[in-house]
Amino acid sequence: MTKKITTPIEEKDFILSFITSTLDFCKQNKKGVLTALGILVLAAVIGFAYSTHVKNVTEKSWASYYAAQVQVLGGNQEEGFKQIDALNAAFPGSAAAQYAQLFKGDMLYASENFAQAADVYKPLTTAANESVYTVASLSLAASQQAAKDYKAAAEEMNKFISKNPKSFALPQAYFTLAMSQELAGNKTEALNAYKHLAENYAKTYFGSVAKDKMKELQK
């Protein structure tokens, strides 16, 4: 009896086949392939140059902010403010420039230059950075309130509350609104704001204080 011998069929190497096909294509379309490679290399170079530029701008802007802080905190406020303004002009809209402006506003507020502080905070209330926008909005209202422009402070907080119904800063916004209304002599509006704060943010510091403020106003 003759034993039948079956020769195994060789499996096709798909990877080798793909590489071979790719090389054949490149040979047949050499000009087009070289053009495509040139575009890819150019894109890589542009991408690298852009990322390097962004890195340099970021490093320089934050270094400038730090230098300005050192001047201000070292007692040379005038020179520090000049450096902050120069930073804002050189890197407008950058994170460093925006936080430098917030710092400048805070320093002006701390020295009771409330109107000047408000002027610094106001442009930042349109910032795309949510943290900058939030801090600037609350700080602007606080400055207006301290400058006894209670109407402007209340309007700023009403606008913020309307536009940011889920903001983490709502308790403070409602408290600033209530305080502004109270100081303006608008007792009903103040009580309404305090009540909303006490009922909806009872576990926060501002909610707790709101309860005490309501008792005072209701005497």
C-alpha distance (Angstrom), angle and dihedral (degrees) to the residues before:
residue distance angle dihedral
M1 . . .
T2 3.76 . .
K3 3.75 115.6 .
K4 3.77 113.3 -132.5
I5 3.78 112.0 -128.5
T6 3.77 115.9 -152.3
T7 3.77 116.0 -156.8
P8 3.85 110.4 -141.4
I9 3.78 114.8 -117.8
E10 3.80 111.3 -119.6
E11 3.79 113.3 -117.8
K12 3.77 113.2 -120.4
D13 3.82 113.8 -112.5
F14 3.78 100.3 -131.9
I15 3.80 93.9 -175.7
L16 3.80 92.5 53.5
S17 3.80 89.4 45.6
F18 3.82 91.1 51.7
I19 3.81 92.6 49.4
T20 3.80 91.3 48.2
S21 3.80 92.0 49.0
T22 3.81 90.8 47.7
L23 3.82 92.1 51.3
D24 3.80 90.7 48.6
F25 3.81 90.2 50.6
C26 3.80 91.3 49.7
K27 3.80 91.1 50.6
Q28 3.79 91.9 50.0
N29 3.81 94.4 43.5
K30 3.80 100.4 33.6
K31 3.81 96.2 144.4
G32 3.79 94.9 49.4
V33 3.79 93.0 45.6
L34 3.80 92.3 50.3
T35 3.80 90.1 49.6
A36 3.81 91.0 51.1
L37 3.79 91.1 48.0
G38 3.79 89.5 49.7
I39 3.80 90.6 53.5
L40 3.80 91.6 48.9
V41 3.80 92.0 49.2
L42 3.81 90.9 47.8
A43 3.81 90.9 49.4
A44 3.80 90.2 49.9
V45 3.80 91.6 49.9
I46 3.81 92.4 48.0
G47 3.80 90.8 46.9
F48 3.79 92.0 50.4
A49 3.81 92.2 46.2
Y50 3.81 91.4 49.6
S51 3.81 94.1 48.2
T52 3.81 89.7 48.0
H53 3.81 90.3 49.7
V54 3.82 91.9 49.8
K55 3.80 90.5 48.3
N56 3.80 91.9 50.0
V57 3.80 92.6 47.3
T58 3.80 91.0 48.6
E59 3.80 93.3 48.8
K60 3.81 93.9 45.9
S61 3.81 94.3 45.6
W62 3.82 94.4 50.1
A63 3.80 90.7 44.3
S64 3.80 88.7 53.8
Y65 3.81 90.8 49.2
Y66 3.80 91.1 51.3
A67 3.81 91.6 49.1
A68 3.80 90.7 50.6
Q69 3.81 91.6 49.3
V70 3.80 90.6 52.3
Q71 3.81 89.9 53.5
V72 3.81 94.4 48.6
L73 3.79 96.6 43.1
G74 3.78 89.4 44.0
G75 3.79 90.3 61.4
N76 3.81 99.0 -98.5
Q77 3.78 96.6 109.6
E78 3.80 96.8 157.2
E79 3.80 93.3 55.6
G80 3.80 91.4 43.0
F81 3.79 91.8 52.8
K82 3.82 89.9 49.5
Q83 3.79 89.3 53.9
I84 3.81 91.2 48.6
D85 3.81 90.8 51.5
A86 3.82 89.9 47.9
L87 3.81 89.6 49.9
N88 3.79 90.7 50.9
A89 3.81 90.4 50.8
A90 3.82 94.5 46.6
F91 3.82 97.3 43.4
P92 3.83 106.0 23.8
G93 3.78 114.7 -173.3
S94 3.81 94.0 10.6
A95 3.79 119.0 135.6
A96 3.80 91.1 -116.6
A97 3.81 92.3 52.1
Q98 3.81 92.4 48.9
Y99 3.79 94.6 48.3
A100 3.80 89.4 45.3
Q101 3.81 89.1 55.8
L102 3.81 90.4 49.1
F103 3.79 88.5 51.7
K104 3.81 90.7 49.9
G105 3.80 90.5 50.2
D106 3.80 91.0 49.6
M107 3.80 91.6 51.3
L108 3.80 91.3 49.8
Y109 3.80 90.7 48.3
A110 3.81 91.6 48.9
S111 3.81 89.7 53.7
E112 3.84 89.1 49.3
N113 3.80 95.1 -111.0
F114 3.79 88.7 136.5
A115 3.81 99.7 161.5
Q116 3.81 91.5 50.0
A117 3.79 90.7 47.1
A118 3.81 89.9 52.9
D119 3.81 89.9 52.6
V120 3.81 89.7 54.7
Y121 3.81 95.3 46.1
K122 3.80 97.2 45.7
P123 3.85 99.2 73.6
L124 3.81 89.3 49.9
T125 3.82 92.3 60.8
T126 3.81 87.8 81.8
A127 3.82 94.6 51.5
A128 3.81 117.5 131.1
N129 3.80 90.0 -140.4
E130 3.82 103.8 93.5
S131 3.80 94.9 -150.0
V132 3.81 93.0 49.8
Y133 3.80 91.6 45.2
T134 3.81 93.1 48.8
V135 3.80 96.1 46.8
A136 3.80 91.5 44.1
S137 3.81 93.1 50.7
L138 3.80 94.1 49.3
S139 3.80 92.1 42.7
L140 3.80 92.0 49.1
A141 3.81 91.3 53.7
A142 3.81 91.2 46.0
S143 3.81 90.2 51.5
Q144 3.80 92.3 48.1
Q145 3.78 89.9 48.6
A146 3.82 91.8 49.6
A147 3.81 88.9 49.0
K148 3.83 87.0 53.8
D149 3.80 93.5 -114.0
Y150 3.79 90.7 132.5
K151 3.78 95.8 162.4
A152 3.81 92.5 56.1
A153 3.81 91.2 46.3
A154 3.82 92.4 51.5
E155 3.81 91.7 46.9
E156 3.81 91.3 50.5
M157 3.79 92.0 51.7
N158 3.80 93.9 44.8
K159 3.79 88.4 52.4
F160 3.80 92.3 48.3
I161 3.81 93.2 47.9
S162 3.80 91.5 48.4
K163 3.80 94.0 50.2
N164 3.82 96.7 41.1
P165 3.82 109.5 41.3
K166 3.82 92.0 160.6
S167 3.79 100.3 40.1
F168 3.80 119.2 137.1
A169 3.80 87.1 -134.4
L170 3.82 97.2 61.2
P171 3.84 95.3 106.5
Q172 3.79 91.1 57.2
A173 3.81 91.5 42.1
Y174 3.81 92.1 54.1
F175 3.79 90.9 46.1
T176 3.81 92.2 51.8
L177 3.80 88.9 47.3
A178 3.81 92.3 50.3
M179 3.80 93.0 46.5
S180 3.81 91.4 49.3
Q181 3.80 91.4 51.0
E182 3.79 91.3 46.6
L183 3.80 93.5 49.8
A184 3.81 89.6 47.2
G185 3.80 89.3 56.0
N186 3.80 94.5 -111.4
K187 3.80 96.3 136.3
T188 3.81 97.7 171.1
E189 3.81 94.0 49.6
A190 3.80 90.6 45.7
L191 3.82 92.5 51.0
N192 3.80 91.3 48.9
A193 3.81 91.6 52.8
Y194 3.82 92.9 45.5
K195 3.80 90.5 47.9
H196 3.80 92.5 51.5
L197 3.78 89.5 48.5
A198 3.81 94.3 48.2
E199 3.81 93.3 47.6
N200 3.79 99.7 42.6
Y201 3.79 102.4 32.3
A202 3.81 101.4 30.0
K203 3.81 94.4 142.1
T204 3.80 94.4 54.5
Y205 3.79 126.8 87.8
F206 3.81 90.5 -113.4
G207 3.80 92.2 50.0
S208 3.80 90.5 53.0
V209 3.79 93.3 49.4
A210 3.81 90.1 46.1
K211 3.80 90.5 62.3
D212 3.80 91.0 55.6
K213 3.80 91.4 46.2
M214 3.81 90.7 52.9
K215 3.81 90.8 53.8
E216 3.80 90.6 51.3
L217 3.80 93.7 49.9
Q218 3.80 93.2 45.7
K219 3.83 95.0 55.7
